[in-house]
Amino acid sequence: MATQLSQAKSATELVISWEALPKDFQLEDEPVENTGQPILAGALRESLEISGFIQPQMLIASNFGLCATVNGQFIAKAPDWVYVPSVNEIVGNRKSYTPNLEGDIPAIAIEFLSDTDGGEYSVKRSYPPGKWFFYEQILQIPIYIIFDPDGGLLEYYQLENQRYELKQPDENGRHWVEVMGLFLGTWQGTKEARTGYWLRWWDRDGNLLPWAIEQIEQERQRTEQERQRAEQERQRAEQERQRAEQERQQKEQLIAYLQSQGIDPNNLPKF
C-alpha cells in the first residue's frame, strides 16, 4: 500500500504517493545528449567499486527512472547518476525505483549540464514537473549536484528547509559528502580517449580513489619498484661476493709469497 504525503505549495496542494511502476507504463528513453555522459557516470561509479565502497544493498545507477505519483499522475525522472544508500530488495535488473516503497530516498542525484534547454534547473510545477522541482519538492533528495563537464563548474546543492542551498567547496575545491564519507570534487585529465573535467572521489585523508587503469598503473609502478629493489639487493650481494673473492685471492697470494720466502704462514705472530 502506498504511503501518502500532502504538502501545501503556494495555492496548490501536492498529494504525493509512492506506487510501483505500472506494468503498462513505458519509461521514456531519454536520448543521451553526448557520448561523454555515460563515460562520466561510469567513471564516477568505477572508483567506488574498486575501493570496495559499494555494498549489495546500495543502488547506484545512471539514466535510471526515479518514480513518484503526484496528484494521481505518475512521474519518472532519470538523473544522470543517482545513489541510494539502501533498498529493500536486491534486484539485478531494475528498470526503475520508487523511493519509500522500495527503500531509501536517494541521497544524491547528479546531472551533467546539457547543451539544450537547461532542464537541470527547471522548477516547473505543472505536469510533467521540472527536474529541480521533482528532486527538491517531491523526492526531497538531500544532495543535488549539477556538473558542467566542459567548463568544470561543480554546483553542489544541499536541501535545507525544503529548499536547495548552494554550498561552497573547501580550500581544495572539494565537498565533503557525509552520507558517503568521501570528498567529491573535479579533476582534469584523460580517460577513455576523453580529455577534460571529471567528477572524482577522495577519501577523508585526501587520497584520490583510483580508476582501474590508474590502479593498474600503480600496481605496475609498485612491481617495478620491487624489481628495482630486488636488483639493487642482487647487485649489493654480488659486490659483497666479489669483495670476499678478492680478499680470498689476496690471502692466497700472500700465503704463496710467504711460502716462496721459506716462511710458514702458520708460525707468524698473532697481533
C-alpha positions in Angstrom: 0.0 0.0 0.0 1.4 3.3 -1.0 2.1 5.9 1.6 0.9 9.5 1.0 2.2 12.9 1.8 0.3 16.2 1.5 2.2 19.4 1.2 1.0 22.9 0.8 2.8 24.6 -2.1 1.6 28.1 -2.8 -2.1 27.9 -3.8 -1.8 24.2 -4.9 -1.6 21.2 -2.6 0.5 18.3 -3.8 -0.6 14.9 -2.9 2.4 12.6 -3.3 2.1 8.8 -3.2 4.7 6.1 -3.7 3.4 3.5 -6.0 5.0 0.7 -8.0 5.8 1.3 -11.7 2.6 0.4 -13.7 3.2 -2.7 -15.8 2.0 -1.0 -18.9 4.0 2.2 -18.3 6.6 2.9 -20.8 9.6 4.7 -19.5 10.8 7.4 -21.8 14.1 6.6 -23.4 15.7 10.0 -23.0 18.5 10.2 -25.6 22.0 10.6 -24.3 23.0 14.1 -25.4 26.6 13.2 -25.9 28.9 10.2 -25.7 30.8 11.8 -22.7 27.9 11.5 -20.3 27.9 7.6 -19.9 31.7 7.8 -19.6 31.4 10.4 -16.8 28.8 8.4 -15.0 30.7 5.1 -15.3 33.9 6.7 -14.1 32.1 8.0 -11.0 30.9 4.5 -10.1 34.1 2.7 -11.1 36.4 4.2 -8.4 33.7 3.4 -5.8 33.7 -0.3 -6.9 37.4 -0.5 -6.9 37.7 1.0 -3.4 35.2 -1.5 -2.0 32.7 1.2 -1.2 29.7 -0.3 -2.9 27.6 -2.8 -0.9 24.9 -5.1 -2.2 22.1 -3.1 -0.5 23.1 0.1 -2.3 21.7 1.3 -5.6 24.0 3.3 -7.9 22.7 3.9 -11.4 22.7 6.3 -14.3 19.8 7.3 -16.6 17.5 5.3 -14.3 13.9 6.1 -13.6 13.0 7.6 -10.2 9.3 7.3 -9.7 6.5 9.1 -7.8 2.8 9.7 -8.2 1.7 13.4 -7.8 -1.9 14.3 -7.7 -2.7 10.9 -9.3 -0.3 11.4 -12.2 2.7 9.1 -12.5 6.1 10.7 -12.9 9.5 9.3 -13.7 12.8 11.2 -14.0 16.1 9.8 -14.9 19.1 11.6 -13.3 22.5 11.1 -15.0 23.8 9.5 -11.7 22.0 8.5 -8.5 23.0 7.0 -5.2 20.5 5.2 -2.9 22.1 4.0 0.4 19.8 1.1 1.0 17.0 -0.7 -0.9 14.5 -3.3 0.5 15.2 -5.9 -2.2 18.3 -6.5 -4.3 17.2 -6.8 -7.9 19.7 -7.4 -10.6 17.9 -5.7 -13.5 15.8 -2.8 -12.2 14.0 -0.6 -14.7 13.0 2.0 -12.1 12.9 2.8 -8.4 10.2 4.2 -6.2 11.5 5.8 -3.0 9.9 4.9 0.3 8.1 2.0 -1.3 11.3 0.1 -2.4 13.8 1.6 0.1 15.5 4.8 1.0 15.1 8.2 -0.7 18.1 8.7 -3.0 20.8 10.5 -1.1 22.4 12.1 -4.2 21.3 13.0 -7.7 23.7 14.3 -10.2 23.0 15.9 -13.6 25.7 16.6 -16.2 24.9 20.0 -17.7 23.5 19.6 -21.2 23.7 21.9 -24.2 19.9 22.0 -24.6 17.2 23.8 -22.5 18.8 23.7 -19.1 16.3 21.3 -17.8 18.5 20.6 -14.8 17.4 23.9 -13.3 13.7 23.6 -14.2 11.4 24.4 -11.3 8.3 23.8 -13.4 5.4 22.7 -11.2 2.8 21.6 -13.7 2.8 18.1 -15.2 5.4 16.9 -16.0 7.4 18.8 -13.4 10.9 20.0 -14.0 13.9 18.1 -12.6 14.8 20.6 -10.0 11.3 20.8 -8.7 10.9 17.0 -8.8 14.2 16.3 -6.9 13.7 19.2 -4.4 10.0 19.2 -3.6 8.7 15.8 -4.5 11.5 13.3 -3.8 13.3 15.7 -1.5 16.8 14.3 -2.4 19.2 15.8 0.2 22.1 16.5 -2.3 21.6 17.7 -5.8 24.7 18.2 -8.0 24.9 19.9 -11.4 28.3 19.4 -13.2 29.5 21.1 -16.4 31.9 18.7 -18.0 33.1 21.3 -20.5 33.8 24.2 -18.1 34.5 22.1 -15.0 31.9 24.0 -12.8 30.6 21.9 -10.0 27.4 23.2 -8.3 26.7 21.4 -5.0 23.2 22.0 -3.6 22.0 20.7 -0.2 18.4 20.5 0.9 17.8 22.9 3.8 14.3 23.9 4.9 12.9 22.2 1.8 15.0 24.3 -0.5 18.3 23.6 -2.2 21.1 25.8 -1.0 24.3 26.2 -2.9 27.3 25.2 -0.9 30.9 26.4 -1.3 33.8 23.9 -1.6 36.7 23.6 0.8 40.2 25.0 0.3 40.9 22.1 -2.1 37.8 22.8 -4.2 36.0 19.7 -2.8 32.8 19.0 -1.0 32.6 16.6 2.0 29.7 14.1 1.4 28.8 13.0 4.9 26.5 10.2 3.8 29.3 8.6 1.8 32.3 9.5 4.0 34.1 10.8 0.9 35.0 14.1 -0.7 33.7 15.0 -4.2 35.5 17.4 -6.5 36.7 18.0 -10.0 39.7 16.6 -11.7 41.2 17.4 -15.1 42.8 14.7 -17.2 42.3 11.9 -19.7 40.3 8.7 -19.6 38.9 6.5 -22.4 40.1 9.0 -25.0 38.2 11.8 -23.3 40.3 14.8 -22.1 38.6 17.3 -19.9 37.0 17.7 -16.5 35.7 14.8 -14.4 34.0 14.3 -11.1 36.2 12.3 -8.7 36.1 10.9 -5.2 38.7 11.4 -2.5 38.8 9.6 0.9 38.9 11.6 4.2 42.7 11.6 4.1 42.7 13.3 0.8 43.7 10.2 -1.3 42.2 10.1 -4.7 40.1 6.9 -5.3 41.7 5.4 -8.5 40.1 4.2 -11.7 41.0 0.7 -12.9 43.6 2.0 -15.3 45.2 4.1 -12.6 45.2 1.2 -10.2 46.9 -1.0 -12.8 49.5 1.7 -13.3 50.0 2.0 -9.6 50.5 -1.8 -9.4 52.9 -1.7 -12.3 54.9 1.0 -10.6 54.9 -0.9 -7.3 56.1 -4.0 -9.2 58.8 -2.0 -11.0 59.9 -0.5 -7.7 60.1 -4.0 -6.1 62.0 -5.2 -9.2 64.4 -2.3 -8.8 64.9 -3.0 -5.1 65.5 -6.7 -5.8 68.0 -5.8 -8.4 69.8 -3.4 -6.0 69.9 -6.2 -3.4 71.3 -8.6 -6.0 73.9 -6.0 -7.0 74.9 -5.5 -3.3 75.1 -9.2 -2.8 77.2 -9.5 -5.9 79.5 -6.7 -4.7 79.9 -8.5 -1.3 80.7 -11.7 -3.1 83.3 -10.0 -5.3 84.9 -8.3 -2.2 85.0 -11.7 -0.4 86.5 -13.3 -3.5 89.1 -10.5 -3.8 90.0 -10.9 -0.1 90.4 -14.7 -0.6 92.6 -14.2 -3.6 94.8 -11.6 -1.8 95.1 -14.0 1.1 96.1 -16.9 -1.1 98.7 -14.7 -2.9 100.1 -13.6 0.5 100.4 -17.2 1.7 102.1 -18.2 -1.6 104.6 -15.3 -1.3 105.5 -16.2 2.3 105.9 -19.8 1.4 108.2 -18.8 -1.5 110.3 -17.0 1.0 110.6 -20.0 3.3 108.2 -18.6 5.8 105.5 -20.8 7.3 102.3 -18.6 7.4 101.0 -20.7 10.4 104.0 -19.6 12.5 103.5 -15.9 12.1 103.0 -14.0 15.3 99.4 -13.0 16.0 98.6 -9.4 16.9 
